[in-house]
Amino acid sequence: MFLLTDDQTIEDLRLFAKRERTGIYDIYNNTNTRGGEMLLEKMFRNPLSDIEEINRRAGIIASYAKTGTLFPFNASLLDSVEKYILHGDDAHEAKPATLGDKEISTGVTALIELLHAVMEFIQNGVIAQIPMQEAERKTILDLLLLPALEPIFREKPGGRISFGAVTAYDMLLRGKERDKINTVLQFIYQTDVYISVAQVANNRKFVFPVAHPRGSNILKAEGVYHPELKEPVANDLHMHAGKSVIFLTGANMAGKSTFLRAFSTAVYIAHMGFPVAARSMEFAVMDGVLTTINLPDNLGIGASHFYAEVLRVKKVAAELGAGKSLFVLFDELFRGTNVKDAHEGTVAVTMAFAGKKDSLFLISSHIVEAGNELKKRPNIGFQYLPTRMNGTIPEYTYTLEEGITDDRHGMVIIRNEGILESLATGKKK
């Protein structure tokens, strides 16, 4: 079962590199193989929504992290095998060139050596002590022990093979048993991902979140921070059925968007069964994670920014109406319209969200006045990121506090930058 999410959320969380910036994917990508890279990307695009699968994957990665396991297969050997076994698989390669005798011999020799290494790992490697992988380990072992592959394991890895034997092995491995060999390769790629993420957990001191069953509606993060920041400020946030909505306020530049990305990224990554950037974390498995941080105008359908926001809220409402439990984040509701409509819309929608107690909502807003009406709902909590004034210079703590801020320092920043003076005199400050 996969988590409901979408391209908007993937872009909001900056999961993948784009132009001048890196992505969260790059932090976790320590893979040794192209197949591992592709599988890791697939996992990032398809988080899990089944607690057993999440716990299984997290348990496997944590086991490799605990033992400090290194990737047990030779990457250059794998390159040779891939060029050999996958030859002609490219859909765009209409008439692939026939492999020469030397290429076939090299490929067969490399594959035999690789299969021996896989057998050694399956029988004597760390995987034999990981209960969560026992079924998978047995599947691969049974495959390698098939009578058809028995001659492979009578060969000495790296040894010379006669021309006749190479021809026979080529027909076996790249022909009759090709699907089984591809199954082994997929196992190697998966192992590559697990060990890669385990190494990231160790090197960055990431923690493995504790998953709770769907419907428990708990989300407790302590010391959560954004993994891309060099000197991040960590924050705590606790959400549950009695506080299923958080209304977040703070002045411009106070750090709201960074915190929202840090927290929602942790929620998303936790549903992958991966370790997260936090001191500790517990979360209820949800049906979906939908965020709205940087919503573009939909010029393709002639939609203004405000209408694009309305459509986004409508999509979330439809999923909630279908009975799904969601983690929903909006970085400012209805910023594309006038203050009065934005105020009324923010209150109405947030109140409606508060009635969906099987889901969790994190809403940021500059409209602090909305807080007075939202206080009528006991399950709406209030947090803010403060600004401290040092004379006329705003300073930011980036640390969450309880309540609603009345910080308004936009004009202070405008004056500090000398914009009005420049407009009046033509001189730059």
Residue pairs with C-beta under 8 A, 6 or more apart in sequence:
1 48
1 49
1 50
1 53
2 46
2 47
2 48
2 49
3 46
3 47
3 48
3 49
3 268
3 271
3 286
3 287
3 288
3 289
4 49
4 287
4 288
4 289
4 290
4 319
4 324
4 326
5 47
5 268
5 288
5 289
5 290
6 290
8 290
8 291
8 292
8 295
8 312
9 268
9 289
9 290
9 291
10 16
10 44
10 45
11 294
12 261
12 264
12 291
12 292
12 293
12 294
12 329
13 24
13 261
13 264
13 265
13 268
13 291
14 21
14 23
14 24
14 261
15 23
15 24
15 25
15 44
15 268
16 23
16 24
16 25
16 41
16 44
17 23
17 25
17 26
22 228
24 44
24 227
24 228
24 265
24 269
25 40
25 41
25 44
27 200
27 204
27 227
27 228
28 40
28 44
28 196
28 197
28 200
28 274
29 37
29 40
29 196
30 196
30 197
30 199
30 200
31 37
31 40
31 192
31 193
31 196
32 71
32 73
32 75
32 78
32 192
32 196
33 75
33 78
33 188
33 189
33 192
34 82
35 82
35 185
35 186
35 188
35 189
35 192
36 188
36 189
36 190
36 192
36 193
36 196
38 189
39 186
39 189
39 190
39 192
39 193
40 193
40 196
40 197
43 193
43 272
44 272
47 268
47 269
47 271
47 272
47 289
48 54
48 57
48 271
48 272
48 273
49 214
49 271
49 285
49 286
49 287
49 288
50 285
51 211
51 212
51 213
51 214
51 285
53 273
54 211
54 270
54 271
54 272
54 273
54 285
55 211
55 273
56 132
56 273
57 194
57 272
57 273
57 274
58 208
58 209
58 211
58 273
58 274
58 275
59 130
59 131
59 132
60 130
60 132
60 133
60 194
61 194
61 197
61 198
61 201
61 208
61 273
61 274
61 275
62 198
62 201
62 208
62 275
63 126
63 129
63 130
63 132
63 198
64 126
64 130
64 194
64 195
64 198
65 198
65 199
65 201
65 202
65 275
67 126
68 202
69 125
69 126
69 195
69 198
70 195
71 191
71 192
71 195
71 196
72 117
72 121
72 125
72 191
73 114
73 117
73 118
73 121
73 188
73 191
73 192
74 113
74 114
74 117
77 110
77 113
77 114
77 117
78 114
78 188
80 106
80 107
80 110
81 107
81 110
81 111
81 114
81 185
82 185
83 103
83 107
84 99
84 103
84 104
84 106
84 107
84 108
84 110
84 111
84 174
85 107
85 111
85 173
85 174
85 178
85 181
85 182
85 185
87 96
87 99
87 107
87 174
88 96
90 96
99 107
101 163
104 166
104 167
104 170
105 161
105 163
105 166
107 170
107 174
108 161
108 166
108 169
108 170
108 173
109 158
109 161
109 166
111 169
111 173
111 181
112 152
112 155
112 157
112 161
112 169
113 157
113 158
114 188
115 144
115 149
115 152
115 153
115 184
116 152
116 153
116 157
117 157
118 140
118 144
118 184
118 187
118 188
119 141
119 144
119 153
121 127
121 191
122 128
122 137
122 140
122 141
122 144
123 141
127 133
127 137
127 191
128 137
130 137
136 187
140 183
140 184
140 187
143 149
143 180
143 183
143 184
144 153
144 184
146 177
146 180
148 172
148 176
148 177
149 172
149 177
149 180
151 169
152 169
155 161
161 169
173 181
174 181
197 274
197 275
200 206
200 275
201 207
201 208
201 275
204 227
204 277
206 227
206 275
206 276
206 277
206 278
207 275
207 276
207 278
207 279
207 280
207 281
208 275
208 276
209 266
209 270
209 275
209 276
209 278
209 281
209 282
209 283
210 281
210 282
210 283
211 270
211 282
211 283
211 284
211 285
212 218
212 282
212 283
212 284
212 285
213 284
213 285
214 284
214 285
214 286
214 287
214 325
215 284
215 325
215 358
216 284
217 239
217 240
217 241
217 244
217 284
217 325
217 357
217 358
217 359
217 360
218 239
218 240
218 282
218 283
218 284
219 237
219 238
219 239
219 240
219 267
219 282
219 283
219 284
219 327
219 360
220 237
220 238
220 239
220 240
220 280
220 281
220 282
220 283
221 235
221 236
221 237
221 238
221 263
221 266
221 278
221 280
221 281
221 283
222 236
222 278
222 279
222 280
222 281
223 234
223 235
223 236
223 278
223 279
223 280
224 234
224 235
224 236
224 237
224 262
224 263
224 266
224 276
224 277
224 278
224 279
224 281
225 232
225 233
225 234
225 235
225 262
225 277
225 278
226 232
226 258
226 261
226 262
226 265
226 277
227 262
227 265
227 277
229 258
232 262
232 277
233 255
233 397
233 398
233 399
234 278
234 279
235 259
235 262
235 263
235 398
235 399
235 400
236 400
237 246
237 263
237 383
237 400
239 246
239 360
239 362
239 381
241 357
241 379
242 378
242 379
243 379
243 380
243 381
244 354
244 356
244 357
244 359
244 360
244 361
244 379
245 350
245 353
245 354
245 360
245 361
245 362
245 363
245 377
245 379
245 380
245 381
246 361
246 362
246 363
246 380
246 381
246 382
246 383
247 350
247 363
247 364
247 365
247 370
247 371
247 374
247 380
247 381
247 382
247 383
247 404
248 256
248 259
248 260
248 362
248 363
248 364
248 365
248 383
248 384
248 385
249 256
249 364
249 365
249 366
249 368
249 371
249 382
249 383
249 384
249 385
249 404
249 405
250 256
250 364
250 384
250 385
250 386
250 387
250 405
250 407
251 385
251 387
251 394
251 405
251 407
251 408
251 409
251 410
252 366
252 409
252 410
252 413
253 387
253 394
253 396
253 413
254 385
254 386
254 387
254 396
254 398
254 405
254 407
255 385
255 396
255 398
256 331
256 364
256 385
257 293
257 331
257 364
258 398
259 385
259 398
259 400
260 291
260 293
260 329
260 331
260 362
260 364
261 293
262 277
263 329
263 362
264 289
264 291
264 327
264 329
264 362
265 276
265 277
266 276
266 277
266 278
266 281
267 283
267 286
267 289
267 327
268 289
269 275
269 276
270 276
270 281
270 283
271 283
271 285
271 286
271 289
284 325
286 325
286 326
286 327
286 359
286 360
287 319
287 324
287 325
287 326
288 319
288 324
288 325
288 326
288 327
289 326
289 327
290 315
290 316
290 319
290 326
290 327
290 328
290 329
291 328
291 329
291 330
291 331
292 309
292 312
292 329
292 330
292 331
293 329
293 331
294 331
295 305
295 308
295 309
295 312
296 308
297 303
297 304
297 305
297 308
298 307
298 308
298 311
303 311
304 336
305 335
305 336
306 334
306 336
306 337
307 336
308 336
309 333
309 334
309 335
309 336
310 334
313 330
313 333
313 349
316 326
316 328
317 352
319 326
320 326
320 356
320 359
324 359
325 358
325 359
326 359
326 360
327 359
327 360
327 362
328 353
328 359
328 360
328 361
328 362
329 361
329 362
329 363
330 361
330 362
330 363
330 364
331 364
332 364
332 365
332 366
333 342
333 345
333 346
333 349
333 350
333 363
333 365
334 341
334 342
334 345
334 346
335 342
337 345
339 367
342 367
343 367
343 369
343 370
346 363
346 365
346 367
346 370
347 370
347 373
347 374
350 361
350 363
350 370
350 374
350 380
351 373
351 374
351 377
353 359
353 361
353 363
354 361
354 374
354 377
354 379
354 380
357 379
368 404
368 405
368 406
371 382
371 404
374 380
374 382
375 382
382 402
382 403
382 404
383 400
383 401
383 402
383 403
384 400
384 401
384 402
384 403
384 404
384 405
384 407
385 396
385 397
385 398
385 399
385 400
385 401
385 405
386 396
386 397
386 399
386 401
386 405
386 407
387 394
387 395
387 396
387 405
387 407
387 409
388 394
388 395
388 396
388 397
389 395
389 409
389 412
392 412
392 415
392 416
393 416
394 409
394 412
394 413
414 420
417 429
418 428
418 429
421 427
421 429
422 428
422 429
